[in-house]
């Protein structure tokens, strides 16, 4: 059965507790862990602005024993989580640019896309994903509720600045025709009423249409201890099994699935109307490799213990450095860094500043919940702090030699899964 939708007044700051599974409606849900109260990861106060009150919300992780969906225990008003001044742009990350180019190549070849086919991207951000399809000669349309959508429109990628739902889907179908492909990359786990979202996707899809989602992969998250990906944008953490269960409730069938490297470990999943595509062996292989039921419950219990130990190890390493008088900077300010900084308890007395690449919209602001300033990466090379923590640690082995080649002489630290010097 579907869970009952809890009404809220959007923009009021109201939060809704998750009392039953967001996918199948099962209750009660099992507690996995809590990282405590956290600020929204994309509400950043400008440097120089007088400190003001910020909202903080609990981060309880829950597990459904019926469909194995792991999910956050609180749904925060999306106006708070995705403010108009949302500072994240997907085009600034090379790994994502490469991933989206791969998505286009793979799907165009697999589905035989033509110049008549419409590709709609939900949560299209700055249009980076759609630019690949547009350059490939396909019709494209983005749906993005924040001001980042203005960047896409300025680039010539048509984008509706709206929150997606069934009404928007009907509007798209009426004005542009049915979609051969609907994509939702790193946002399908973010939107609260997931059944309304899938209803909208089905409404837009052509009879032979395909829905392609990319989401953080639960099993990879557990294996590499990515607790820093737990924050209020991420309401659900999918396995192939839980995603399959959800989509089947809407008569959609998963026919291809594979792991991808974006965001430290994600899954790309293809789904279509039941019987319209041949289910590939990739789906069976991934399902067979995933822990289910009691095995997943035990794996989640081990994850909880390992998260606490990882926190203590990082605190110990940084304490030893500070006792020796070391100056410590941070490198990159992805959303995940906000969780790590606030859960571990880092502040401006421990981390002097965090550097970002010059085009980042986060420069000139404080890390969420702290007074740690985010500055241009040029400071790292002119200032030469003793150490720097790479908050985008999932690509630390790739970043470290580049930083050293550009002239950084200090020690580099990867904070997870086990804190280490690079």
The 8 nearest C-alpha neighbors of each residue, nearest first, counted from 0:
[[1, 23, 24, 2, 25, 248, 22, 3],
 [0, 2, 24, 23, 3, 22, 194, 21],
 [3, 1, 24, 21, 4, 23, 0, 19],
 [2, 4, 5, 1, 24, 19, 21, 0],
 [3, 5, 6, 2, 192, 1, 21, 191],
 [6, 4, 3, 7, 15, 2, 192, 16],
 [7, 5, 4, 8, 15, 9, 3, 13],
 [8, 6, 9, 5, 13, 15, 14, 76],
 [7, 9, 11, 10, 6, 13, 12, 76],
 [10, 8, 11, 7, 76, 78, 12, 77],
 [9, 11, 78, 12, 8, 76, 79, 13],
 [12, 10, 13, 9, 8, 76, 7, 78],
 [13, 11, 10, 76, 14, 79, 75, 9],
 [12, 14, 11, 76, 75, 15, 7, 8],
 [15, 13, 75, 74, 76, 12, 73, 16],
 [14, 16, 74, 73, 17, 75, 13, 5],
 [17, 15, 73, 72, 18, 74, 14, 75],
 [16, 18, 72, 73, 19, 15, 74, 20],
 [19, 17, 16, 26, 20, 27, 28, 72],
 [18, 20, 26, 24, 25, 17, 27, 21],
 [19, 21, 24, 25, 22, 23, 63, 26],
 [20, 22, 24, 2, 23, 19, 193, 17],
 [23, 21, 20, 245, 24, 1, 2, 193],
 [22, 24, 1, 0, 20, 25, 21, 2],
 [23, 25, 2, 20, 19, 1, 0, 22],
 [26, 24, 20, 19, 23, 27, 65, 63],
 [27, 25, 19, 28, 20, 24, 18, 63],
 [26, 28, 19, 25, 29, 18, 63, 20],
 [27, 29, 63, 26, 62, 61, 19, 30],
 [30, 28, 62, 61, 31, 63, 27, 64],
 [29, 31, 61, 32, 60, 62, 28, 59],
 [32, 30, 60, 61, 299, 29, 62, 300],
 [33, 31, 60, 303, 59, 30, 34, 61],
 [32, 34, 59, 35, 58, 60, 31, 57],
 [35, 33, 58, 342, 36, 32, 59, 57],
 [36, 34, 33, 57, 58, 37, 342, 59],
 [35, 37, 57, 56, 55, 58, 34, 38],
 [38, 36, 55, 56, 57, 35, 39, 341],
 [37, 39, 55, 368, 54, 40, 367, 56],
 [40, 38, 41, 42, 80, 37, 231, 55],
 [39, 41, 334, 337, 42, 367, 38, 230],
 [42, 40, 39, 43, 85, 86, 334, 80],
 [41, 43, 39, 40, 367, 44, 82, 38],
 [42, 44, 367, 365, 364, 41, 366, 45],
 [43, 45, 364, 365, 46, 42, 48, 367],
 [46, 44, 364, 48, 363, 365, 47, 43],
 [45, 47, 364, 363, 48, 365, 44, 372],
 [48, 46, 45, 49, 50, 364, 44, 363],
 [49, 47, 46, 45, 50, 44, 51, 364],
 [48, 50, 51, 47, 46, 44, 45, 52],
 [51, 49, 48, 52, 44, 47, 370, 53],
 [52, 50, 49, 53, 48, 44, 54, 368],
 [51, 53, 54, 50, 55, 368, 49, 44],
 [52, 54, 51, 55, 38, 368, 42, 39],
 [53, 55, 38, 56, 52, 39, 37, 12],
 [56, 54, 38, 37, 36, 53, 39, 57],
 [55, 57, 36, 37, 38, 58, 54, 39],
 [58, 56, 36, 35, 59, 37, 55, 73],
 [59, 57, 33, 34, 35, 36, 60, 56],
 [58, 60, 33, 72, 71, 32, 57, 61],
 [59, 61, 71, 31, 32, 70, 72, 33],
 [62, 60, 30, 70, 31, 29, 69, 28],
 [61, 63, 69, 29, 28, 68, 64, 67],
 [64, 62, 67, 28, 68, 65, 66, 20],
 [65, 63, 67, 66, 292, 62, 28, 29],
 [64, 66, 63, 67, 25, 23, 292, 68],
 [65, 67, 68, 241, 64, 63, 244, 23],
 [68, 66, 63, 64, 241, 65, 69, 62],
 [67, 69, 241, 63, 66, 62, 237, 70],
 [70, 68, 62, 236, 61, 235, 67, 63],
 [71, 69, 235, 61, 234, 60, 236, 68],
 [70, 72, 60, 234, 73, 59, 61, 235],
 [71, 73, 17, 59, 60, 16, 61, 70],
 [74, 72, 16, 17, 71, 15, 75, 14],
 [73, 75, 15, 14, 16, 191, 76, 17],
 [76, 74, 14, 77, 73, 15, 13, 231],
 [75, 77, 78, 12, 79, 14, 13, 9],
 [78, 76, 80, 79, 81, 75, 9, 10],
 [77, 79, 81, 82, 10, 76, 80, 9],
 [80, 78, 77, 76, 82, 81, 12, 75],
 [79, 81, 77, 78, 39, 82, 232, 76],
 [80, 82, 78, 77, 79, 85, 83, 145],
 [81, 83, 85, 78, 84, 79, 80, 145],
 [84, 82, 145, 146, 85, 81, 144, 78],
 [83, 85, 82, 86, 146, 145, 147, 81],
 [86, 84, 82, 83, 87, 81, 41, 145],
 [87, 85, 360, 84, 361, 41, 88, 147],
 [88, 86, 85, 89, 360, 41, 361, 147],
 [89, 87, 90, 125, 91, 124, 86, 147],
 [88, 90, 91, 92, 87, 127, 95, 125],
 [89, 91, 92, 127, 88, 96, 125, 95],
 [90, 92, 89, 88, 93, 359, 358, 96],
 [93, 91, 95, 94, 90, 89, 96, 88],
 [94, 92, 96, 95, 97, 91, 90, 98],
 [93, 95, 97, 92, 96, 98, 261, 260],
 [96, 94, 98, 97, 93, 92, 99, 261],
 [95, 97, 93, 99, 98, 94, 90, 100],
 [96, 98, 100, 94, 95, 99, 93, 101],
 [99, 97, 95, 101, 100, 96, 94, 102],
 [98, 100, 102, 128, 101, 96, 97, 95],
 [99, 101, 97, 103, 98, 102, 131, 96],
 [100, 102, 98, 104, 99, 103, 105, 97],
 [103, 101, 99, 105, 100, 104, 106, 98],
 [102, 104, 100, 101, 106, 105, 107, 132],
 [105, 103, 101, 107, 102, 106, 108, 100],
 [104, 106, 102, 108, 103, 107, 101, 109],
 [105, 107, 109, 103, 108, 110, 104, 102],
 [108, 106, 112, 104, 111, 110, 105, 109],
 [107, 109, 111, 106, 105, 110, 104, 112],
 [108, 110, 106, 107, 111, 105, 112, 104],
 [111, 109, 107, 112, 108, 106, 105, 209],
 [110, 112, 108, 107, 109, 113, 106, 116],
 [111, 113, 107, 110, 116, 114, 108, 137],
 [114, 112, 115, 116, 137, 111, 136, 107],
 [113, 115, 137, 136, 116, 138, 112, 135],
 [114, 116, 113, 137, 117, 138, 112, 136],
 [117, 115, 113, 114, 179, 137, 138, 112],
 [118, 116, 138, 178, 179, 139, 137, 119],
 [117, 119, 180, 139, 181, 178, 138, 179],
 [120, 118, 181, 140, 141, 139, 182, 180],
 [121, 119, 182, 141, 123, 181, 183, 142],
 [122, 120, 142, 183, 123, 182, 141, 119],
 [123, 121, 143, 142, 124, 186, 120, 183],
 [122, 124, 141, 120, 121, 143, 126, 142],
 [123, 125, 126, 122, 148, 147, 143, 88],
 [126, 124, 151, 150, 147, 148, 127, 88],
 [127, 125, 151, 129, 123, 124, 128, 130],
 [126, 128, 130, 90, 129, 125, 89, 96],
 [129, 127, 99, 130, 126, 131, 123, 100],
 [128, 130, 132, 126, 131, 127, 133, 139],
 [129, 131, 133, 127, 132, 128, 134, 126],
 [132, 130, 134, 129, 133, 100, 128, 135],
 [133, 131, 135, 129, 134, 130, 137, 103],
 [134, 132, 130, 137, 135, 136, 131, 129],
 [133, 135, 131, 136, 132, 130, 137, 129],
 [136, 134, 132, 133, 137, 131, 114, 103],
 [135, 137, 114, 133, 134, 132, 138, 113],
 [136, 138, 114, 133, 132, 135, 116, 139],
 [139, 137, 117, 116, 118, 133, 114, 115],
 [140, 138, 118, 117, 119, 133, 137, 129],
 [141, 139, 119, 157, 158, 118, 120, 142],
 [140, 142, 158, 120, 123, 119, 159, 157],
 [141, 143, 159, 121, 158, 122, 123, 160],
 [142, 144, 122, 160, 123, 148, 161, 145],
 [145, 143, 161, 160, 162, 142, 146, 148],
 [146, 144, 83, 147, 143, 148, 85, 160],
 [145, 147, 148, 83, 149, 84, 144, 85],
 [148, 146, 149, 145, 150, 125, 124, 85],
 [147, 149, 146, 151, 150, 143, 125, 124],
 [150, 148, 152, 147, 151, 146, 153, 125],
 [151, 149, 153, 148, 125, 147, 152, 154],
 [152, 150, 125, 126, 154, 148, 156, 153],
 [151, 153, 156, 149, 155, 154, 157, 150],
 [152, 154, 150, 151, 155, 149, 156, 148],
 [155, 153, 151, 152, 156, 150, 126, 157],
 [154, 156, 152, 153, 157, 151, 158, 150],
 [155, 157, 152, 151, 154, 158, 126, 140],
 [158, 156, 140, 152, 155, 141, 159, 151],
 [157, 159, 141, 142, 140, 152, 156, 160],
 [158, 160, 142, 161, 141, 143, 157, 148],
 [161, 159, 144, 143, 142, 148, 158, 145],
 [160, 162, 144, 159, 143, 163, 142, 167],
 [161, 163, 144, 164, 143, 160, 142, 167],
 [164, 162, 167, 161, 142, 121, 196, 165],
 [163, 165, 167, 199, 166, 196, 168, 195],
 [164, 166, 199, 168, 167, 169, 198, 195],
 [167, 165, 169, 168, 164, 170, 199, 163],
 [166, 168, 170, 164, 169, 165, 163, 171],
 [169, 167, 165, 171, 199, 170, 166, 203],
 [170, 168, 172, 166, 167, 171, 173, 165],
 [169, 171, 167, 173, 168, 172, 174, 166],
 [170, 172, 168, 174, 169, 173, 175, 167],
 [173, 171, 176, 177, 169, 175, 170, 174],
 [172, 174, 170, 171, 176, 175, 169, 177],
 [173, 175, 171, 172, 176, 170, 169, 177],
 [176, 174, 172, 171, 173, 177, 117, 178],
 [175, 177, 172, 173, 174, 178, 171, 117],
 [178, 176, 205, 172, 203, 204, 179, 175],
 [179, 177, 117, 204, 180, 205, 203, 118],
 [178, 180, 208, 205, 117, 116, 204, 118],
 [181, 179, 118, 209, 178, 208, 210, 119],
 [182, 180, 119, 210, 120, 118, 211, 209],
 [183, 181, 120, 211, 212, 210, 121, 184],
 [182, 184, 212, 121, 187, 186, 120, 213],
 [185, 183, 213, 186, 212, 182, 214, 187],
 [184, 186, 214, 213, 187, 183, 188, 215],
 [185, 187, 189, 188, 184, 183, 122, 190],
 [188, 186, 189, 183, 185, 190, 212, 184],
 [189, 187, 235, 186, 233, 234, 190, 214],
 [190, 188, 233, 186, 232, 234, 187, 191],
 [191, 189, 188, 192, 193, 187, 186, 234],
 [190, 192, 193, 189, 74, 234, 77, 188],
 [193, 191, 195, 194, 190, 196, 4, 21],
 [192, 194, 196, 195, 191, 190, 197, 22],
 [193, 195, 197, 196, 192, 198, 22, 1],
 [196, 194, 198, 193, 197, 192, 199, 164],
 [195, 197, 193, 199, 194, 198, 164, 200],
 [196, 198, 200, 194, 199, 195, 201, 193],
 [199, 197, 195, 201, 196, 200, 194, 202],
 [200, 198, 165, 202, 196, 197, 168, 201],
 [199, 201, 197, 203, 202, 198, 204, 196],
 [200, 202, 204, 198, 203, 199, 197, 249],
 [201, 203, 199, 200, 204, 198, 168, 169],
 [204, 202, 200, 177, 201, 168, 172, 178],
 [205, 203, 178, 208, 201, 177, 202, 179],
 [204, 206, 208, 177, 207, 178, 179, 203],
 [207, 205, 208, 204, 272, 179, 275, 177],
 [208, 206, 205, 209, 275, 179, 271, 272],
 [209, 207, 179, 205, 204, 206, 180, 271],
 [210, 208, 271, 180, 270, 179, 211, 181],
 [209, 211, 181, 270, 269, 180, 182, 271],
 [212, 210, 269, 182, 268, 181, 209, 183],
 [213, 211, 183, 268, 184, 267, 182, 214],
 [212, 214, 184, 267, 185, 266, 183, 268],
 [215, 213, 185, 265, 266, 216, 212, 184],
 [214, 216, 265, 264, 217, 266, 236, 237],
 [217, 215, 265, 219, 266, 218, 237, 238],
 [216, 218, 220, 236, 238, 237, 219, 221],
 [219, 217, 221, 220, 216, 222, 238, 289],
 [220, 218, 222, 221, 216, 217, 264, 223],
 [219, 221, 225, 217, 218, 223, 222, 224],
 [220, 222, 224, 218, 219, 223, 302, 217],
 [221, 223, 219, 220, 224, 218, 225, 302],
 [222, 224, 220, 221, 225, 416, 219, 415],
 [225, 223, 221, 416, 226, 222, 220, 306],
 [226, 224, 220, 227, 223, 228, 221, 416],
 [225, 227, 228, 229, 224, 306, 220, 339],
 [226, 228, 335, 338, 225, 339, 229, 336],
 [229, 227, 335, 226, 225, 230, 338, 233],
 [230, 228, 227, 226, 233, 338, 231, 58],
 [231, 229, 232, 233, 228, 338, 58, 40],
 [230, 232, 233, 234, 39, 75, 80, 229],
 [231, 233, 189, 230, 234, 80, 190, 188],
 [234, 232, 189, 231, 235, 230, 188, 229],
 [233, 235, 71, 189, 70, 188, 232, 231],
 [234, 236, 70, 188, 233, 69, 237, 71],
 [237, 235, 69, 217, 70, 215, 216, 188],
 [238, 236, 217, 216, 242, 241, 235, 68],
 [237, 239, 240, 241, 217, 216, 242, 218],
 [238, 240, 242, 241, 243, 286, 237, 285],
 [241, 239, 243, 238, 242, 286, 244, 67],
 [242, 240, 244, 68, 238, 243, 66, 239],
 [241, 243, 245, 239, 244, 240, 237, 238],
 [242, 244, 240, 246, 241, 245, 239, 247],
 [245, 243, 241, 247, 242, 246, 240, 248],
 [246, 244, 242, 243, 248, 247, 22, 241],
 [245, 247, 251, 243, 248, 249, 244, 242],
 [248, 246, 250, 251, 249, 244, 245, 252],
 [247, 249, 246, 245, 250, 244, 251, 0],
 [250, 248, 247, 246, 251, 197, 198, 245],
 [251, 249, 247, 248, 273, 272, 252, 246],
 [252, 250, 272, 247, 246, 271, 273, 249],
 [253, 251, 273, 270, 271, 272, 247, 254],
 [252, 254, 270, 269, 255, 243, 271, 251],
 [253, 255, 278, 279, 270, 269, 252, 277],
 [256, 254, 269, 282, 279, 268, 281, 253],
 [257, 255, 268, 282, 267, 281, 269, 266],
 [256, 258, 267, 266, 259, 281, 268, 255],
 [257, 259, 266, 265, 267, 260, 264, 256],
 [258, 260, 265, 266, 261, 264, 257, 267],
 [261, 259, 264, 263, 265, 262, 258, 98],
 [262, 260, 263, 264, 259, 265, 95, 94],
 [263, 261, 264, 260, 265, 215, 393, 95],
 [262, 264, 393, 261, 260, 265, 394, 215],
 [263, 265, 260, 262, 261, 219, 216, 259],
 [264, 266, 215, 216, 259, 214, 258, 261],
 [267, 265, 258, 213, 216, 259, 214, 257],
 [266, 268, 213, 257, 256, 212, 258, 259],
 [267, 269, 256, 212, 211, 255, 266, 213],
 [270, 268, 211, 255, 253, 210, 254, 256],
 [269, 271, 253, 252, 210, 254, 209, 251],
 [272, 270, 209, 251, 252, 273, 210, 208],
 [271, 273, 251, 275, 252, 250, 274, 270],
 [272, 274, 252, 251, 275, 250, 271, 276],
 [275, 273, 276, 272, 277, 252, 271, 278],
 [274, 276, 272, 273, 271, 207, 277, 206],
 [277, 275, 274, 278, 254, 271, 273, 272],
 [278, 276, 279, 254, 275, 274, 255, 253],
 [279, 277, 254, 276, 255, 280, 253, 282],
 [280, 278, 281, 255, 254, 282, 277, 283],
 [279, 281, 283, 282, 284, 278, 255, 254],
 [280, 282, 284, 279, 283, 256, 255, 285],
 [281, 283, 280, 285, 256, 284, 255, 279],
 [282, 284, 286, 280, 281, 285, 287, 279],
 [285, 283, 281, 287, 282, 286, 280, 288],
 [284, 286, 288, 282, 287, 283, 281, 289],
 [285, 287, 283, 289, 288, 284, 240, 282],
 [286, 288, 284, 285, 289, 283, 290, 282],
 [289, 287, 285, 286, 284, 290, 283, 291],
 [288, 290, 286, 287, 291, 285, 218, 238],
 [291, 289, 295, 294, 288, 292, 298, 293],
 [292, 290, 295, 294, 289, 293, 67, 296],
 [291, 293, 295, 294, 64, 296, 67, 290],
 [292, 294, 296, 295, 297, 291, 64, 290],
 [295, 293, 297, 290, 296, 292, 291, 298],
 [294, 296, 298, 290, 291, 297, 293, 292],
 [297, 295, 293, 299, 298, 294, 300, 292],
 [298, 296, 300, 294, 295, 299, 293, 301],
 [297, 299, 295, 301, 296, 300, 302, 294],
 [298, 300, 302, 296, 301, 297, 295, 31],
 [301, 299, 297, 303, 302, 298, 296, 304],
 [302, 300, 298, 304, 299, 303, 305, 297],
 [301, 303, 299, 305, 300, 304, 306, 221],
 [302, 304, 300, 306, 301, 305, 32, 299],
 [305, 303, 301, 302, 307, 306, 308, 300],
 [304, 306, 308, 302, 307, 303, 309, 301],
 [307, 305, 309, 303, 308, 304, 302, 310],
 [306, 308, 310, 309, 305, 304, 311, 303],
 [309, 307, 305, 311, 310, 306, 312, 304],
 [308, 310, 312, 306, 307, 311, 305, 417],
 [309, 311, 307, 313, 308, 312, 343, 314],
 [310, 312, 308, 314, 309, 313, 315, 307],
 [313, 311, 315, 309, 314, 310, 308, 316],
 [314, 312, 316, 310, 315, 311, 418, 317],
 [315, 313, 311, 317, 312, 316, 318, 310],
 [314, 316, 312, 318, 313, 317, 311, 319],
 [317, 315, 313, 319, 318, 314, 312, 320],
 [316, 318, 320, 314, 319, 315, 321, 313],
 [319, 317, 315, 321, 320, 316, 314, 322],
 [318, 320, 322, 316, 317, 321, 315, 323],
 [319, 321, 317, 323, 325, 318, 322, 316],
 [322, 320, 324, 325, 318, 323, 319, 317],
 [321, 323, 319, 324, 320, 318, 325, 317],
 [324, 322, 321, 320, 325, 319, 318, 326],
 [325, 323, 321, 322, 326, 320, 319, 385],
 [326, 324, 321, 320, 385, 323, 327, 386],
 [325, 327, 385, 384, 386, 324, 328, 351],
 [328, 326, 386, 350, 387, 384, 351, 385],
 [329, 327, 387, 352, 350, 351, 353, 386],
 [330, 328, 353, 388, 387, 389, 352, 354],
 [329, 331, 389, 354, 353, 390, 388, 387],
 [332, 330, 355, 354, 390, 333, 391, 353],
 [331, 333, 336, 334, 355, 390, 353, 330],
 [334, 332, 335, 336, 331, 391, 390, 337],
 [335, 333, 336, 40, 337, 332, 41, 338],
 [334, 336, 227, 228, 333, 337, 338, 339],
 [337, 335, 339, 334, 333, 338, 390, 332],
 [336, 338, 340, 335, 339, 334, 40, 367],
 [339, 337, 227, 341, 335, 336, 340, 342],
 [338, 340, 336, 342, 227, 337, 341, 343],
 [341, 339, 345, 337, 343, 338, 342, 344],
 [340, 342, 344, 338, 343, 339, 337, 345],
 [343, 341, 339, 344, 340, 338, 34, 35],
 [342, 344, 340, 341, 310, 345, 339, 314],
 [345, 343, 341, 342, 340, 346, 339, 314],
 [346, 344, 340, 343, 349, 341, 350, 347],
 [345, 347, 348, 349, 369, 350, 371, 344],
 [346, 348, 371, 350, 351, 349, 370, 352],
 [347, 349, 346, 350, 351, 345, 371, 370],
 [348, 350, 347, 346, 345, 351, 327, 321],
 [349, 351, 347, 328, 327, 352, 346, 348],
 [352, 350, 347, 328, 327, 349, 371, 348],
 [351, 353, 372, 328, 371, 350, 373, 329],
 [352, 354, 329, 373, 330, 328, 374, 372],
 [355, 353, 376, 374, 330, 375, 331, 373],
 [354, 356, 331, 376, 375, 374, 359, 357],
 [355, 357, 376, 359, 358, 375, 354, 331],
 [358, 356, 375, 359, 355, 376, 362, 377],
 [359, 357, 356, 360, 91, 355, 362, 375],
 [360, 358, 361, 357, 356, 362, 355, 91],
 [359, 361, 86, 362, 358, 87, 88, 363],
 [362, 360, 359, 364, 86, 363, 373, 355],
 [363, 361, 374, 373, 364, 360, 359, 375],
 [364, 362, 46, 373, 45, 374, 361, 372],
 [365, 363, 45, 46, 44, 362, 373, 361],
 [366, 364, 372, 371, 370, 44, 43, 373],
 [365, 367, 371, 369, 43, 372, 368, 370],
 [368, 366, 43, 369, 40, 337, 365, 42],
 [367, 369, 38, 366, 341, 370, 53, 37],
 [370, 368, 371, 367, 366, 346, 365, 347],
 [369, 371, 365, 347, 372, 366, 346, 368],
 [370, 372, 347, 365, 352, 366, 369, 346],
 [373, 371, 365, 352, 364, 370, 353, 374],
 [372, 374, 353, 362, 354, 364, 363, 365],
 [375, 373, 354, 362, 363, 355, 353, 372],
 [374, 376, 355, 377, 354, 357, 356, 378],
 [375, 377, 354, 355, 378, 379, 356, 374],
 [376, 378, 375, 379, 380, 381, 354, 357],
 [379, 377, 381, 376, 380, 382, 375, 374],
 [378, 380, 377, 382, 376, 383, 381, 354],
 [379, 381, 383, 378, 407, 377, 382, 406],
 [382, 380, 378, 379, 383, 377, 407, 384],
 [381, 383, 379, 378, 380, 384, 377, 407],
 [382, 384, 380, 379, 381, 385, 407, 409],
 [385, 383, 326, 386, 327, 382, 409, 328],
 [384, 386, 409, 326, 325, 327, 410, 383],
 [387, 385, 410, 327, 409, 384, 411, 328],
 [386, 388, 328, 411, 329, 327, 412, 410],
 [387, 389, 329, 412, 330, 390, 411, 413],
 [390, 388, 330, 392, 391, 413, 329, 412],
 [389, 391, 392, 336, 330, 331, 388, 329],
 [392, 390, 389, 393, 394, 331, 395, 333],
 [391, 393, 395, 390, 394, 389, 413, 415],
 [392, 394, 263, 391, 395, 262, 396, 415],
 [395, 393, 392, 397, 396, 391, 398, 263],
 [396, 394, 392, 398, 397, 393, 399, 389],
 [397, 395, 399, 398, 394, 400, 421, 392],
 [396, 398, 395, 394, 399, 400, 401, 393],
 [399, 397, 395, 401, 396, 400, 402, 394],
 [398, 400, 402, 401, 396, 397, 395, 403],
 [401, 399, 403, 402, 398, 404, 397, 396],
 [402, 400, 404, 398, 403, 399, 405, 397],
 [403, 401, 405, 399, 404, 400, 407, 398],
 [402, 404, 407, 400, 406, 405, 401, 399],
 [403, 405, 401, 406, 402, 400, 407, 399],
 [406, 404, 402, 403, 407, 401, 380, 400],
 [405, 407, 403, 404, 408, 380, 402, 401],
 [406, 408, 403, 380, 402, 409, 405, 383],
 [409, 407, 406, 403, 383, 410, 385, 380],
 [410, 408, 385, 386, 407, 384, 411, 383],
 [409, 411, 386, 385, 387, 412, 420, 408],
 [410, 412, 387, 421, 420, 386, 388, 409],
 [413, 411, 420, 388, 419, 421, 389, 387],
 [412, 414, 419, 392, 389, 418, 415, 388],
 [415, 413, 418, 412, 417, 313, 416, 419],
 [416, 414, 417, 418, 413, 392, 224, 309],
 [415, 417, 224, 223, 418, 414, 309, 225],
 [418, 416, 415, 309, 419, 414, 312, 413],
 [419, 417, 414, 415, 413, 313, 416, 312],
 [420, 418, 413, 412, 417, 421, 414, 415],
 [419, 421, 412, 411, 413, 410, 418, 414],
 [420, 411, 412, 419, 413, 399, 410, 396]]
